[in-house]
Amino acid sequence: MRTDLVIRPERPEDAEAVRELVRAAFAGTEYSDGRPESALVDALRADGDVLPALTFVAELDGRVVGSVVCSRATMGEGTSVGLGPLAVDPGYQAQGIGSALVASVVATAEQRAEPSIVLLGDPGYYGAFGFETAAPLGIGSPGPWEDRFFQVLTLRAWRPELAGPFRYAPAFEALEG
Ligand SMILES: CC(C)(COP(=O)(O)OP(=O)(O)OC[C@H]1O[C@@H](n2cnc3c(N)ncnc32)[C@H](O)[C@@H]1OP(=O)(O)O)[C@@H](O)C(=O)NCCC(=O)NCCS
């Protein structure tokens, strides 16, 4: 990882840079032009569902080059954390920035005694952080994706009886359609 990288909680004045970053990062994927993910972040903010303590930016020389947004989600009768979007500026990918952002979320979620973090993503990427397929743990997927994309990281506060249907914050419903 780069030694000049700063990971810090997102501040209100980062919102515009994060919007552009999310759009640019997802525009480089085969399944999106970046607009749905960018709109998702805006909608999560508008709804007040972003978790500020678990939402970070990565900065290099004062410039935002990475972002992870976490939002409040529910699982069964309890709560969970929804991780995503995670985005790194296309010019700065594959330098450990995404990993540093995920590691910050995981460490902070542990400190805050969150029981679980859930996401939709590439198992090849998130498996390295300990995420596993959620369905075998009894965690119900909120959408029609293949099970292997719907992943959970159980933390120290996890207990098997917390498993149940998972629901993202409402803003995700636009993506799920
Ligand atoms: C996915 C993304 C956030 C990763 O961030 P990054 O800073 O480029 O990733 P890192 O440098 O931390 O990568 C860590 C490791 O994962 C690997 N990796 C990166 N992207 C990967 C992918 N899509 N699938 C599998 N492995 C991947 C890297 O090769 C690296 O492996 P290494 O440590 O053995 O060298 C970034 O590439 C991105 O913004 N992509 C477009 C948006 C996106 O797809 N977001 C995630 C949606 S689930």
The ligand as a Gaussian input file, in Angstrom:
#p B3LYP/6-31G(d) Opt

LIG

0 1
 C      -12.915000      -2.853000      -6.973000
 C      -12.056000      -1.668000      -6.535000
 C      -12.784000      -0.870000      -5.486000
 C      -10.774000      -2.252000      -5.942000
 O       -9.973000      -1.186000      -5.469000
 P       -8.401000      -1.199000      -5.768000
 O       -7.794000      -0.114000      -4.972000
 O       -8.211000      -1.182000      -7.236000
 O       -8.022000      -2.643000      -5.210000
 P       -6.747000      -3.051000      -4.386000
 O       -5.531000      -2.462000      -4.967000
 O       -7.014000      -2.788000      -2.945000
 O       -6.802000      -4.611000      -4.675000
 C       -6.538000      -5.540000      -3.712000
 C       -6.413000      -6.894000      -4.357000
 O       -7.582000      -7.261000      -5.048000
 C       -7.288000      -7.534000      -6.406000
 N       -8.423000      -7.074000      -7.168000
 C       -8.734000      -5.806000      -7.520000
 N       -9.920000      -5.798000      -8.177000
 C      -10.329000      -7.085000      -8.250000
 C      -11.458000      -7.725000      -8.787000
 N      -12.431000      -7.070000      -9.424000
 N      -11.554000      -9.075000      -8.659000
 C      -10.607000      -9.777000      -8.020000
 N       -9.508000      -9.224000      -7.486000
 C       -9.375000      -7.895000      -7.598000
 C       -6.014000      -6.817000      -6.697000
 O       -5.315000      -7.470000      -7.750000
 C       -5.290000      -6.951000      -5.366000
 O       -4.697000      -8.218000      -5.227000
 P       -3.236000      -8.345000      -4.571000
 O       -3.343000      -7.678000      -3.212000
 O       -3.035000      -9.817000      -4.511000
 O       -2.350000      -7.608000      -5.508000
 C      -11.679000      -0.748000      -7.712000
 O      -10.982000      -1.476000      -8.674000
 C      -12.884000      -0.058000      -8.349000
 O      -13.259000       1.054000      -7.962000
 N      -13.498000      -0.724000      -9.348000
 C      -14.658000      -0.164000     -10.030000
 C      -15.871000      -0.117000      -9.126000
 C      -16.183000      -1.452000      -8.493000
 O      -16.221000      -2.461000      -9.181000
 N      -16.413000      -1.431000      -7.152000
 C      -16.679000      -2.623000      -6.385000
 C      -18.050000      -3.107000      -6.598000
 S      -18.332000      -4.586000      -5.673000

